Amino acid sequence: MELSWDNVLLAFALTLFAGLSTGIGSAIAFLTKKTNKKFLSLSLGFSAGVMIYVSFVEIFPTAQKALRENYSEKIADVIVAISFFAGMGLIAIIDKLIPSYENPHEVKSVECMEAKQPHDKKLMRMGIFSALAIGIHNFPEGLATFIAGLSNPEIAYPIAFAIAIHNIPEGIAVSVPIFFATGSRKKAFKLSFLSGLSEPLGAIIGFFLIYTFIGINSVILGVLFALVAGIMVFISLDELLPTAKEYGAHHLSIYGLVAGMALMAFSLLLF
């Protein structure tokens, strides 16, 4: 598969944008006094709708098509299914290894910044591990965003936007314990913002592994696309929708989900 450097740079730029959107969540925690929970609930549902629809309607069929160039239809579909659930398993294992109180996907709000006195030394470990946790967890997400961007530039923008929305509450969740540990809003913003760099790092490492050591062919692409679909669906079902429900009313997250799917369906029909 021949890819232009323009497409590669676009995929990197979108991955960087998605990763550093943790800084938006950090800024919210740094600059505001109250969390707009209804907006976050609707936005997270929207993000889940985009990722689920794109995974099943665009990325999964792309994986099947790529593998059917080399294998029979049945064997190709088996490989796609295995790769899809392997992507889910990868994220599930990472989540399992991160303790719940340090997991950046545990819901926290801006109001928590005032809930405890800063400089609590017992929370130093929580602050450090929260930053590390989001870095570890977002590494495969960076690879997923990058591969999705390479697979079809036309859907790269909404996918990156969906990942970016997903990362905003993570920025808040990481900022809160770091603030507890250091007593500094500025330091909480800085460290949380930098933790988002793991996504472009995942893209860079994935790029060099694929192009330097493995090489690009339809089999590798098919497996990667299926892995990406699995990662994105798991993120949506295990993180985005439950978090959206925690932030706001159940129906708001579902309305956002439907709106995200509808937008993706409409944009794919147009382009």
C-alpha positions in Angstrom: 0.0 0.0 0.0 1.5 3.3 -1.1 0.8 6.3 1.2 1.8 9.9 0.5 3.7 11.8 3.1 0.8 14.2 3.2 -1.5 11.5 4.5 1.1 10.4 7.0 1.6 13.9 8.3 -2.2 14.4 8.5 -2.5 11.3 10.6 0.3 12.4 12.9 -1.2 15.9 13.2 -4.7 14.5 14.1 -3.2 12.1 16.6 -1.3 15.0 18.2 -4.5 17.1 18.4 -6.4 14.2 19.9 -3.7 13.5 22.5 -3.1 17.0 23.6 -6.8 17.6 24.1 -6.2 16.4 27.6 -5.0 19.9 28.0 -8.5 21.2 27.4 -9.7 19.1 30.3 -6.8 20.4 32.4 -7.6 24.0 31.5 -11.2 23.4 32.5 -10.0 22.1 35.9 -7.5 25.0 36.1 -9.7 27.9 35.1 -13.3 27.0 36.1 -15.1 26.4 39.3 -17.9 24.1 38.1 -18.1 21.2 35.7 -20.7 21.4 32.9 -21.8 17.8 33.4 -24.7 17.9 30.9 -22.4 19.1 28.1 -19.8 16.4 29.0 -22.4 13.7 29.1 -23.8 14.7 25.6 -20.3 15.1 24.2 -19.1 11.7 25.4 -22.2 10.0 24.0 -21.6 11.8 20.7 -17.9 10.6 20.7 -19.1 7.0 21.4 -21.6 7.2 18.5 -18.9 8.4 16.1 -16.4 5.7 17.1 -18.9 2.8 17.1 -20.4 3.7 13.8 -17.1 4.2 12.1 -15.7 1.0 13.5 -18.5 -1.2 12.3 -19.4 0.6 9.0 -16.1 1.8 7.8 -13.0 0.3 9.5 -14.3 -3.3 10.0 -15.3 -3.8 6.4 -12.0 -2.2 5.3 -10.2 -4.9 7.3 -12.2 -7.6 5.7 -11.6 -6.3 2.2 -7.8 -6.1 2.8 -7.5 -9.6 4.1 -9.7 -11.1 1.4 -7.1 -10.0 -1.1 -4.8 -12.8 0.3 -7.2 -15.3 1.9 -10.5 -16.9 1.2 -13.5 -15.1 2.5 -14.0 -17.4 5.5 -10.4 -17.4 6.6 -10.2 -13.6 6.2 -13.3 -13.1 8.3 -11.9 -15.4 11.0 -8.7 -13.3 11.1 -10.7 -10.1 11.3 -12.8 -11.4 14.1 -9.8 -12.6 16.1 -8.0 -9.3 15.6 -11.1 -7.3 16.5 -11.4 -9.1 19.9 -7.6 -8.9 20.4 -8.0 -5.1 20.2 -10.7 -5.2 22.8 -8.5 -7.5 24.9 -5.5 -5.2 24.8 -7.5 -2.3 26.2 -9.2 -4.5 28.8 -5.8 -5.8 30.0 -4.5 -2.3 30.3 -7.6 -1.2 32.3 -7.3 -4.3 34.5 -3.7 -3.5 35.4 -4.5 0.1 36.5 -6.0 0.3 40.0 -9.4 1.9 40.0 -8.4 4.8 42.3 -5.6 5.7 39.9 -7.5 5.0 36.7 -8.0 8.3 34.8 -11.4 7.0 33.6 -12.8 7.2 37.1 -15.2 10.1 37.1 -13.9 13.3 38.8 -15.1 16.8 38.5 -13.7 20.3 38.8 -15.5 20.7 42.1 -13.1 18.1 43.5 -10.4 20.6 43.3 -11.9 22.3 46.4 -13.0 19.1 48.1 -9.6 18.4 49.8 -6.8 20.4 51.1 -3.8 20.4 48.8 -0.3 19.3 49.8 -1.6 16.0 51.1 1.5 13.8 50.9 -0.5 10.6 51.0 -2.0 11.6 47.6 1.4 12.0 45.9 1.4 8.4 44.7 -2.1 8.8 43.4 -1.1 12.0 41.4 2.0 10.4 39.9 0.2 7.1 39.0 -2.8 8.9 37.5 -0.5 10.7 35.1 1.3 7.5 34.2 -2.0 5.6 33.9 -3.4 7.9 31.3 -0.1 7.8 29.4 -0.1 4.0 29.3 -3.8 3.8 28.5 -3.7 6.4 25.7 -0.7 4.8 24.0 -2.8 2.3 22.0 -5.4 4.9 21.5 -2.7 7.0 19.7 -1.9 4.1 17.4 -5.7 3.6 16.8 -6.1 7.2 15.8 -3.1 7.2 13.6 -4.1 4.0 11.7 -7.7 5.2 11.4 -6.4 8.4 9.9 -4.3 6.5 7.4 -7.1 4.1 6.5 -9.4 6.9 5.1 -8.5 10.6 5.3 -12.2 11.4 4.8 -13.1 9.9 8.2 -9.9 11.0 9.9 -11.3 14.3 11.2 -14.4 13.0 13.0 -12.4 10.1 14.5 -9.8 12.5 15.9 -12.5 14.8 17.1 -14.2 11.9 18.9 -11.0 10.8 20.6 -10.3 14.4 21.5 -13.7 14.7 23.3 -12.9 11.4 25.0 -9.7 12.9 26.4 -11.2 16.1 27.8 -12.7 14.4 31.0 -9.4 12.4 31.3 -7.6 15.7 31.5 -9.8 16.7 34.4 -9.4 13.3 36.0 -5.6 13.6 35.9 -5.5 17.2 37.0 -7.5 16.6 40.2 -5.1 14.1 41.9 -2.0 15.9 40.7 -3.4 19.1 42.3 -4.1 17.1 45.4 -0.4 15.9 45.4 1.3 19.2 44.6 -1.2 22.0 45.6 -0.5 23.7 42.3 -3.2 24.2 39.7 -0.5 25.3 37.2 1.5 22.1 37.8 -1.6 20.0 37.5 -2.4 21.6 34.1 1.2 21.1 32.9 1.6 17.5 33.9 -1.9 16.5 32.7 -1.3 18.2 29.4 2.0 16.4 28.9 0.5 13.1 29.7 -1.5 13.4 26.4 1.8 13.1 24.5 1.5 9.3 24.8 -1.0 9.3 22.0 1.4 10.8 19.3 4.1 8.7 20.8 2.0 5.6 20.1 1.5 6.8 16.5 5.3 7.4 16.1 6.3 4.0 17.4 3.5 2.3 15.4 4.7 4.1 12.3 8.3 3.0 12.6 7.4 -0.6 13.5 5.1 -0.9 10.5 7.3 0.8 8.0 10.7 -0.1 9.2 10.5 -3.6 10.5 7.2 -5.1 9.2 6.4 -3.2 6.0 2.9 -2.4 4.7 0.8 -5.0 2.9 -2.8 -5.8 2.8 -2.6 -8.5 5.5 -0.9 -6.2 8.0 -3.3 -3.4 7.3 -6.3 -5.8 7.6 -5.2 -6.9 11.1 -4.4 -3.4 12.2 -7.8 -2.1 11.0 -9.6 -4.9 12.9 -7.5 -4.1 16.0 -8.4 -0.5 15.8 -12.1 -1.3 15.4 -11.9 -3.4 18.6 -10.1 -0.8 20.5 -12.5 2.0 19.6 -15.6 -0.1 20.3 -14.3 -1.2 23.7 -13.4 2.4 24.6 -16.9 3.5 23.7 -18.7 0.7 25.6 -16.5 0.5 28.6 -15.5 4.1 29.1 -17.4 6.7 27.1 -21.0 5.6 27.7 -20.6 4.7 31.4 -18.7 8.0 32.0 -21.4 9.9 30.1 -24.1 8.4 32.3 -22.1 9.3 35.5 -21.7 12.9 34.3 -25.4 13.4 33.4 -28.8 11.9 32.7 -28.9 8.6 30.9 -31.0 9.9 28.0 -28.4 12.7 27.3 -25.7 10.2 26.6 -28.0 8.2 24.3 -29.1 11.3 22.4 -25.4 12.1 21.9 -24.7 8.6 20.8 -27.5 8.7 18.1 -26.3 12.2 17.0 -22.8 11.0 16.6 -23.9 8.0 14.5 -26.2 10.2 12.4 -23.4 12.7 11.7 -21.0 9.9 10.6 -23.7 8.3 8.4 -24.4 11.6 6.8 -20.8 12.5 6.3 -19.9 9.1 4.8 -22.9 9.4 2.3 -21.7 12.9 1.3 -18.0 12.0 0.8 
